[in-house]
Amino acid sequence: MKNFTSKLFLSLFALAMVGCAQSNDAAKVISSLDRQAEQMKNEIRATPSAVADKEFSAIYYISADGNDANDGLKPESAIKSLQRLAELDLKQGDCVLFRRGDVWRGQVRAKAGVTYSAYGQGEKPRLYGSPYDAAKVGQWIETETKNVYMYDGELAADIGTLVFNDGEACATKVMMIRQEDGSTLHINTREPFASYRDLKRDLEFYHDYKDQKRVYLCSTEGNPAERFSSIELLVKGNIFQAASNVTIDNLCIKYGGAHGIGSGTTRNLAVTNCELGWIGGSIQSEIAFGRNHPTRYGNAVEIYGGCDNFMVSNCYIYQIYDAAITHQHQGDVKEPLVMRNVLYSNNLIEDCVYSIEYFLGREDTIQTHYMDGILISNNLMRRAGYGWGQQRPDKETPAHIKSWSHHTNRASNFLVANNVFDRSTHDLLNIAAASSESMPTLTANTYIQHRGASAGAWGSEGVTYLFDDTVEKSLEQIFGEKQAEIVYVEE
């Protein structure tokens, strides 16, 4: 991945969209994007293993009908559980293959130098953070409060949301705003709210994870287990904890309350051909940023810290509470922190609050931190802020690229090329840095947004620009974008 900013990775998709966007007919462009997205989704889901022709020191197999007494070194002697996987003495150069079509529930902690991928035929192996399907395991017990049901399983880790019928709907989490007089309010409606007894609206839920350790759900159409065929619980925790020199390939990672794939400072991490959906929403902190209410979080793929050679490519990522992909750090450490050689390419990202998020450093920290060699290319990013993350209280944050203007974001060799940015409920792009020299260069991107809506907060001053007849000129002045395709969605 060294020096990858020296060339562009043009795709047939990007080339086709340039011609389509020139018509400036938003309905036709979006219809074309719908078809392109469906094609990308199907191709990513059908991608063969990227490690089939590579050599490894040892290959371990895991399948749903394996046996933990096995050594795992052949498909016919596969191990079965994630617990047994954690016990394997994996070493640099080893590989773990999950059988396609199977499902595991729990967490995986990657070992440095190990590749994780798939074998067999069928759908990608599925790793769920949800401990069980709560429509089939356990009971929903009717409480004394009308339409409010309690799940009888103890859940001590906070739940981000509940996902019904494989994504047909999800629950809205109720948190409390703390008043100075000690009273508490419903975070969305500002009505008095003190416990599950105050739940009133269909599919709102309250999780008392500290005391009773129970989830309470308002269901106006009867017992949840009878109403829904599946109920997944997004339990707090990373589904896949990454490490250095790791490849994660061809896995389907879903239903976790924190991050799908998370890591601290990491070298040589590649995430390829994966599907990640319905991630995040659990409480990060009860008191943070001076707020009088809890803060939720959760990204699909995150590095929090420094990185060198970090790639996310050919993945389908959707319905994420925060960001689909991010490299980030507050910069509140003394030692130099560097984010180098980052590549996000050929991904389909839909209905996340942020498609791509990055930030590094604050004005009150030392300035030895920097980013170098960042390429964001050939991604189709759609509907920022349209997904379930819209239930967050801070509505004015969604963007396809989110840099957070209060960070210094010192960067060099930063290129954003041949992407499609398709609508946002707030900013289309939020790209700011303390100096103009740290701003990325943008080229040959397609920009689709409602006319008169926010194009984004840009530049060293973080000025907000509207998506109007001046946006093309502004993109050129600030980012050097000379090949923009602008598509206005008329109200």
Secondary structure as UniProt FT lines:
FT   TURN            2..3
FT   HELIX           4..6
FT   HELIX           12..21
FT   TURN            22..23
FT   HELIX           26..45
FT   TURN            50..53
FT   STRAND          59..62
FT   TURN            64..65
FT   TURN            68..69
FT   HELIX           75..77
FT   HELIX           82..87
FT   TURN            92..93
FT   STRAND          95..99
FT   TURN            100..101
FT   STRAND          103..105
FT   STRAND          108..109
FT   TURN            112..113
FT   STRAND          115..119
FT   STRAND          126..128
FT   TURN            134..136
FT   STRAND          140..142
FT   TURN            146..147
FT   STRAND          148..151
FT   STRAND          159..164
FT   HELIX           165..167
FT   STRAND          169..170
FT   STRAND          172..173
FT   STRAND          176..178
FT   TURN            180..181
FT   STRAND          184..186
FT   TURN            187..189
FT   HELIX           196..198
FT   TURN            202..203
FT   STRAND          204..208
FT   TURN            209..212
FT   STRAND          214..218
FT   TURN            220..221
FT   HELIX           224..227
FT   STRAND          231..235
FT   STRAND          240..241
FT   TURN            244..245
FT   STRAND          246..249
FT   STRAND          252..256
FT   STRAND          261..263
FT   STRAND          266..272
FT   STRAND          275..279
FT   STRAND          282..285
FT   TURN            289..290
FT   STRAND          295..297
FT   STRAND          301..304
FT   STRAND          307..313
FT   STRAND          316..320
FT   STRAND          323..329
FT   STRAND          338..345
FT   STRAND          348..350
FT   STRAND          354..360
FT   TURN            363..364
FT   STRAND          370..377
FT   STRAND          380..384
FT   HELIX           388..391
FT   STRAND          399..402
FT   TURN            405..406
FT   STRAND          411..417
FT   STRAND          420..424
FT   STRAND          429..431
FT   HELIX           436..438
FT   STRAND          441..443
FT   STRAND          446..450
FT   TURN            451..452
FT   STRAND          454..458
FT   TURN            459..462
FT   STRAND          463..466
FT   TURN            469..470
FT   HELIX           471..479
FT   STRAND          485..489
//
